[in-house]
Amino acid sequence: MTKPDAHATPTAQAVPAAQAAIKFQRRYENATVEDLWDLWTTKEGFESWWGPKGFRVEVHKLELREGGELHYDMIADAPEEIAAMKKMNMPLTHATRGSFARIQRLKHLELIHLVDFIPGVKPYEHLIRVDFSAGGGSAEMVITVEPHHNPEWTRMATMGMESQLTKVPGVLAARR
């Protein structure tokens, strides 16, 4: 994977102009920015929530620095997801590679994933930006996800992010 410019959009296959970045804004009561930051920046945190329902991840490498690598396996572990992956001719486990493009501790994070698992599609980089803030006894994260190579994959990625974000409240509650 090439080392991207910290402010650049990912190098991807041509993304149709009609697709816009997707934003997810979530506020968590009785949470701190540190709590949310740890979910993205530690092995235990990342494994606790990353991946849509029916999937889990095993982190093998997480180097929290600009240009640092993130390597993990995305694993289908629910019967219905296993069946769906088989139907789409997709592997049940996929080694995922990414890197941290930009880090401002407890404020901003940019993560680039290499999307190399879509049959018939040339691998491309995909950018996720996360902004963290706090106030009034709660913490917030705003996640901006760039579009994928076509609207269908952008839609599926949006559904996946929505699904994995449903795990966060339970993870945060378990930490208290």
Phi and psi in degrees as GROMACS dihedral restraints (atoms count N, CA, C in turn):
[ dihedral_restraints ]
;  ai    aj    ak    al  type     phi  dphi    fc
    3     4     5     6     1   -76.3    20    10
    4     5     6     7     1   152.3    20    10
    6     7     8     9     1   -82.5    20    10
    7     8     9    10     1   113.9    20    10
    9    10    11    12     1   -79.8    20    10
   10    11    12    13     1   156.9    20    10
   12    13    14    15     1   -64.0    20    10
   13    14    15    16     1   137.9    20    10
   15    16    17    18     1   -59.5    20    10
   16    17    18    19     1   -24.1    20    10
   18    19    20    21     1  -109.8    20    10
   19    20    21    22     1     3.1    20    10
   21    22    23    24     1   -82.9    20    10
   22    23    24    25     1   152.9    20    10
   24    25    26    27     1   -77.8    20    10
   25    26    27    28     1   158.5    20    10
   27    28    29    30     1   -65.9    20    10
   28    29    30    31     1   150.0    20    10
   30    31    32    33     1   -79.9    20    10
   31    32    33    34     1   118.7    20    10
   33    34    35    36     1  -137.2    20    10
   34    35    36    37     1   168.9    20    10
   36    37    38    39     1   -61.6    20    10
   37    38    39    40     1   159.6    20    10
   39    40    41    42     1   -52.4    20    10
   40    41    42    43     1   123.6    20    10
   42    43    44    45     1   -99.1    20    10
   43    44    45    46     1   125.6    20    10
   45    46    47    48     1   -54.0    20    10
   46    47    48    49     1   136.9    20    10
   48    49    50    51     1   -59.4    20    10
   49    50    51    52     1   -26.2    20    10
   51    52    53    54     1   -69.9    20    10
   52    53    54    55     1   -16.4    20    10
   54    55    56    57     1   -85.7    20    10
   55    56    57    58     1   133.7    20    10
   57    58    59    60     1  -115.1    20    10
   58    59    60    61     1   160.7    20    10
   60    61    62    63     1   -61.4    20    10
   61    62    63    64     1   149.2    20    10
   63    64    65    66     1  -105.4    20    10
   64    65    66    67     1   134.0    20    10
   66    67    68    69     1  -112.9    20    10
   67    68    69    70     1   138.8    20    10
   69    70    71    72     1  -123.8    20    10
   70    71    72    73     1   117.4    20    10
   72    73    74    75     1  -112.4    20    10
   73    74    75    76     1   122.3    20    10
   75    76    77    78     1  -133.2    20    10
   76    77    78    79     1   131.6    20    10
   78    79    80    81     1  -114.2    20    10
   79    80    81    82     1   134.7    20    10
   81    82    83    84     1  -121.7    20    10
   82    83    84    85     1   116.1    20    10
   84    85    86    87     1   -68.2    20    10
   85    86    87    88     1   148.8    20    10
   87    88    89    90     1    56.8    20    10
   88    89    90    91     1    29.0    20    10
   90    91    92    93     1  -122.4    20    10
   91    92    93    94     1   158.7    20    10
   93    94    95    96     1  -112.7    20    10
   94    95    96    97     1   162.4    20    10
   96    97    98    99     1   -59.4    20    10
   97    98    99   100     1   -36.8    20    10
   99   100   101   102     1   -59.1    20    10
  100   101   102   103     1   -40.3    20    10
  102   103   104   105     1   -58.8    20    10
  103   104   105   106     1   -48.9    20    10
  105   106   107   108     1   -67.3    20    10
  106   107   108   109     1   -42.4    20    10
  108   109   110   111     1   -56.7    20    10
  109   110   111   112     1   -44.2    20    10
  111   112   113   114     1   -61.9    20    10
  112   113   114   115     1   -29.9    20    10
  114   115   116   117     1   -63.8    20    10
  115   116   117   118     1   -29.3    20    10
  117   118   119   120     1   -95.7    20    10
  118   119   120   121     1   -22.5    20    10
  120   121   122   123     1  -118.7    20    10
  121   122   123   124     1     3.7    20    10
  123   124   125   126     1  -126.5    20    10
  124   125   126   127     1   152.4    20    10
  126   127   128   129     1   -56.3    20    10
  127   128   129   130     1   -50.2    20    10
  129   130   131   132     1   -63.7    20    10
  130   131   132   133     1   -41.8    20    10
  132   133   134   135     1   -64.3    20    10
  133   134   135   136     1   -49.5    20    10
  135   136   137   138     1   -61.0    20    10
  136   137   138   139     1   -44.8    20    10
  138   139   140   141     1   -65.5    20    10
  139   140   141   142     1   -24.0    20    10
  141   142   143   144     1   -72.9    20    10
  142   143   144   145     1   -19.7    20    10
  144   145   146   147     1  -142.9    20    10
  145   146   147   148     1   -17.9    20    10
  147   148   149   150     1   -71.2    20    10
  148   149   150   151     1   138.4    20    10
  150   151   152   153     1   103.4    20    10
  151   152   153   154     1   138.1    20    10
  153   154   155   156     1   -63.6    20    10
  154   155   156   157     1   164.5    20    10
  156   157   158   159     1   -54.4    20    10
  157   158   159   160     1   138.4    20    10
  159   160   161   162     1    94.0    20    10
  160   161   162   163     1    -3.5    20    10
  162   163   164   165     1  -130.5    20    10
  163   164   165   166     1   155.7    20    10
  165   166   167   168     1  -139.4    20    10
  166   167   168   169     1   166.6    20    10
  168   169   170   171     1  -127.2    20    10
  169   170   171   172     1   151.7    20    10
  171   172   173   174     1  -121.6    20    10
  172   173   174   175     1   115.1    20    10
  174   175   176   177     1   -84.2    20    10
  175   176   177   178     1   130.4    20    10
  177   178   179   180     1  -106.0    20    10
  178   179   180   181     1   -26.9    20    10
  180   181   182   183     1  -153.5    20    10
  181   182   183   184     1   129.6    20    10
  183   184   185   186     1  -142.9    20    10
  184   185   186   187     1   104.1    20    10
  186   187   188   189     1  -107.5    20    10
  187   188   189   190     1    99.5    20    10
  189   190   191   192     1   -81.2    20    10
  190   191   192   193     1    85.3    20    10
  192   193   194   195     1  -162.4    20    10
  193   194   195   196     1   157.5    20    10
  195   196   197   198     1   -62.2    20    10
  196   197   198   199     1   127.2    20    10
  198   199   200   201     1    87.2    20    10
  199   200   201   202     1    -7.5    20    10
  201   202   203   204     1   -67.6    20    10
  202   203   204   205     1   149.8    20    10
  204   205   206   207     1   -91.1    20    10
  205   206   207   208     1   150.6    20    10
  207   208   209   210     1  -128.5    20    10
  208   209   210   211     1   116.6    20    10
  210   211   212   213     1  -123.8    20    10
  211   212   213   214     1   128.9    20    10
  213   214   215   216     1  -153.9    20    10
  214   215   216   217     1   160.2    20    10
  216   217   218   219     1   -99.7    20    10
  217   218   219   220     1   131.1    20    10
  219   220   221   222     1   -95.8    20    10
  220   221   222   223     1   123.7    20    10
  222   223   224   225     1  -126.0    20    10
  223   224   225   226     1   121.8    20    10
  225   226   227   228     1   -72.7    20    10
  226   227   228   229     1   124.7    20    10
  228   229   230   231     1  -131.3    20    10
  229   230   231   232     1     5.6    20    10
  231   232   233   234     1  -109.5    20    10
  232   233   234   235     1   140.3    20    10
  234   235   236   237     1   -51.8    20    10
  235   236   237   238     1   -42.5    20    10
  237   238   239   240     1   -68.3    20    10
  238   239   240   241     1   -33.6    20    10
  240   241   242   243     1   -74.5    20    10
  241   242   243   244     1   -37.1    20    10
  243   244   245   246     1   -60.2    20    10
  244   245   246   247     1   -45.6    20    10
  246   247   248   249     1   -62.9    20    10
  247   248   249   250     1   -42.4    20    10
  249   250   251   252     1   -64.5    20    10
  250   251   252   253     1   -41.3    20    10
  252   253   254   255     1   -64.7    20    10
  253   254   255   256     1   -41.3    20    10
  255   256   257   258     1   -63.4    20    10
  256   257   258   259     1   -41.4    20    10
  258   259   260   261     1   -62.4    20    10
  259   260   261   262     1   -35.0    20    10
  261   262   263   264     1   -85.8    20    10
  262   263   264   265     1     4.4    20    10
  264   265   266   267     1    59.2    20    10
  265   266   267   268     1    40.1    20    10
  267   268   269   270     1  -110.7    20    10
  268   269   270   271     1   148.8    20    10
  270   271   272   273     1   -68.1    20    10
  271   272   273   274     1   152.7    20    10
  273   274   275   276     1   -77.7    20    10
  274   275   276   277     1   -25.3    20    10
  276   277   278   279     1  -128.5    20    10
  277   278   279   280     1   135.0    20    10
  279   280   281   282     1  -133.2    20    10
  280   281   282   283     1   126.1    20    10
  282   283   284   285     1   -73.0    20    10
  283   284   285   286     1   119.6    20    10
  285   286   287   288     1  -108.3    20    10
  286   287   288   289     1   138.4    20    10
  288   289   290   291     1  -123.1    20    10
  289   290   291   292     1   141.1    20    10
  291   292   293   294     1  -154.7    20    10
  292   293   294   295     1  -179.7    20    10
  294   295   296   297     1  -150.3    20    10
  295   296   297   298     1   155.6    20    10
  297   298   299   300     1   -88.5    20    10
  298   299   300   301     1   115.3    20    10
  300   301   302   303     1   -87.6    20    10
  301   302   303   304     1   -37.0    20    10
  303   304   305   306     1  -148.3    20    10
  304   305   306   307     1   135.8    20    10
  306   307   308   309     1  -137.2    20    10
  307   308   309   310     1   123.9    20    10
  309   310   311   312     1  -124.0    20    10
  310   311   312   313     1   101.1    20    10
  312   313   314   315     1   -44.6    20    10
  313   314   315   316     1   126.0    20    10
  315   316   317   318     1    64.3    20    10
  316   317   318   319     1     9.4    20    10
  318   319   320   321     1  -125.2    20    10
  319   320   321   322     1   -46.9    20    10
  321   322   323   324     1  -151.5    20    10
  322   323   324   325     1   143.2    20    10
  324   325   326   327     1  -144.9    20    10
  325   326   327   328     1   137.6    20    10
  327   328   329   330     1  -125.8    20    10
  328   329   330   331     1   128.7    20    10
  330   331   332   333     1  -124.3    20    10
  331   332   333   334     1   128.7    20    10
  333   334   335   336     1  -113.0    20    10
  334   335   336   337     1   124.1    20    10
  336   337   338   339     1  -102.8    20    10
  337   338   339   340     1   144.0    20    10
  339   340   341   342     1   -88.4    20    10
  340   341   342   343     1   116.9    20    10
  342   343   344   345     1   -93.4    20    10
  343   344   345   346     1   102.1    20    10
  345   346   347   348     1  -131.6    20    10
  346   347   348   349     1    23.0    20    10
  348   349   350   351     1  -118.5    20    10
  349   350   351   352     1     5.2    20    10
  351   352   353   354     1   -91.6    20    10
  352   353   354   355     1   115.9    20    10
  354   355   356   357     1   -55.3    20    10
  355   356   357   358     1   131.6    20    10
  357   358   359   360     1    79.8    20    10
  358   359   360   361     1     3.6    20    10
  360   361   362   363     1  -117.3    20    10
  361   362   363   364     1   129.0    20    10
  363   364   365   366     1   -61.8    20    10
  364   365   366   367     1   135.1    20    10
  366   367   368   369     1   -54.7    20    10
  367   368   369   370     1   144.3    20    10
  369   370   371   372     1  -147.3    20    10
  370   371   372   373     1   162.8    20    10
  372   373   374   375     1   -93.5    20    10
  373   374   375   376     1   146.1    20    10
  375   376   377   378     1  -133.3    20    10
  376   377   378   379     1   127.6    20    10
  378   379   380   381     1  -101.2    20    10
  379   380   381   382     1   136.2    20    10
  381   382   383   384     1  -124.9    20    10
  382   383   384   385     1   129.1    20    10
  384   385   386   387     1  -112.5    20    10
  385   386   387   388     1   141.3    20    10
  387   388   389   390     1  -131.7    20    10
  388   389   390   391     1   128.5    20    10
  390   391   392   393     1  -114.5    20    10
  391   392   393   394     1   135.5    20    10
  393   394   395   396     1  -115.9    20    10
  394   395   396   397     1   142.4    20    10
  396   397   398   399     1  -152.7    20    10
  397   398   399   400     1   164.5    20    10
  399   400   401   402     1  -137.8    20    10
  400   401   402   403     1   158.8    20    10
  402   403   404   405     1   170.6    20    10
  403   404   405   406     1   139.7    20    10
  405   406   407   408     1    61.1    20    10
  406   407   408   409     1    36.1    20    10
  408   409   410   411     1    78.3    20    10
  409   410   411   412     1    16.0    20    10
  411   412   413   414     1  -138.4    20    10
  412   413   414   415     1   167.1    20    10
  414   415   416   417     1  -128.9    20    10
  415   416   417   418     1   151.7    20    10
  417   418   419   420     1  -132.0    20    10
  418   419   420   421     1   146.0    20    10
  420   421   422   423     1  -130.4    20    10
  421   422   423   424     1   137.3    20    10
  423   424   425   426     1  -114.8    20    10
  424   425   426   427     1   117.1    20    10
  426   427   428   429     1  -105.6    20    10
  427   428   429   430     1   125.2    20    10
  429   430   431   432     1  -113.0    20    10
  430   431   432   433     1   120.4    20    10
  432   433   434   435     1  -112.9    20    10
  433   434   435   436     1   123.6    20    10
  435   436   437   438     1   -70.8    20    10
  436   437   438   439     1   154.1    20    10
  438   439   440   441     1   -67.3    20    10
  439   440   441   442     1   157.5    20    10
  441   442   443   444     1   -89.9    20    10
  442   443   444   445     1  -171.5    20    10
  444   445   446   447     1   -67.5    20    10
  445   446   447   448     1   -19.3    20    10
  447   448   449   450     1  -152.7    20    10
  448   449   450   451     1   162.4    20    10
  450   451   452   453     1   -59.5    20    10
  451   452   453   454     1   -33.1    20    10
  453   454   455   456     1   -65.8    20    10
  454   455   456   457     1   -44.4    20    10
  456   457   458   459     1   -70.2    20    10
  457   458   459   460     1   -32.0    20    10
  459   460   461   462     1   -65.0    20    10
  460   461   462   463     1   -41.9    20    10
  462   463   464   465     1   -62.7    20    10
  463   464   465   466     1   -45.6    20    10
  465   466   467   468     1   -65.9    20    10
  466   467   468   469     1   -38.8    20    10
  468   469   470   471     1   -66.4    20    10
  469   470   471   472     1   -36.2    20    10
  471   472   473   474     1   -63.8    20    10
  472   473   474   475     1   -44.3    20    10
  474   475   476   477     1   -63.0    20    10
  475   476   477   478     1   -39.6    20    10
  477   478   479   480     1   -63.5    20    10
  478   479   480   481     1   -43.8    20    10
  480   481   482   483     1   -65.1    20    10
  481   482   483   484     1   -43.4    20    10
  483   484   485   486     1   -57.8    20    10
  484   485   486   487     1   -43.0    20    10
  486   487   488   489     1   -64.4    20    10
  487   488   489   490     1   -48.7    20    10
  489   490   491   492     1   -68.6    20    10
  490   491   492   493     1   -29.6    20    10
  492   493   494   495     1   -65.8    20    10
  493   494   495   496     1   -22.4    20    10
  495   496   497   498     1   -69.0    20    10
  496   497   498   499     1   -17.1    20    10
  498   499   500   501     1   -77.9    20    10
  499   500   501   502     1   -24.3    20    10
  501   502   503   504     1   -60.9    20    10
  502   503   504   505     1   -46.9    20    10
  504   505   506   507     1   -56.6    20    10
  505   506   507   508     1   -41.9    20    10
  507   508   509   510     1   -66.4    20    10
  508   509   510   511     1   -38.5    20    10
  510   511   512   513     1   -63.8    20    10
  511   512   513   514     1   -44.9    20    10
  513   514   515   516     1   -64.2    20    10
  514   515   516   517     1   -40.9    20    10
  516   517   518   519     1   -63.5    20    10
  517   518   519   520     1   -36.9    20    10
  519   520   521   522     1   -67.9    20    10
  520   521   522   523     1   -23.9    20    10
  522   523   524   525     1   -79.2    20    10
  523   524   525   526     1   -17.6    20    10
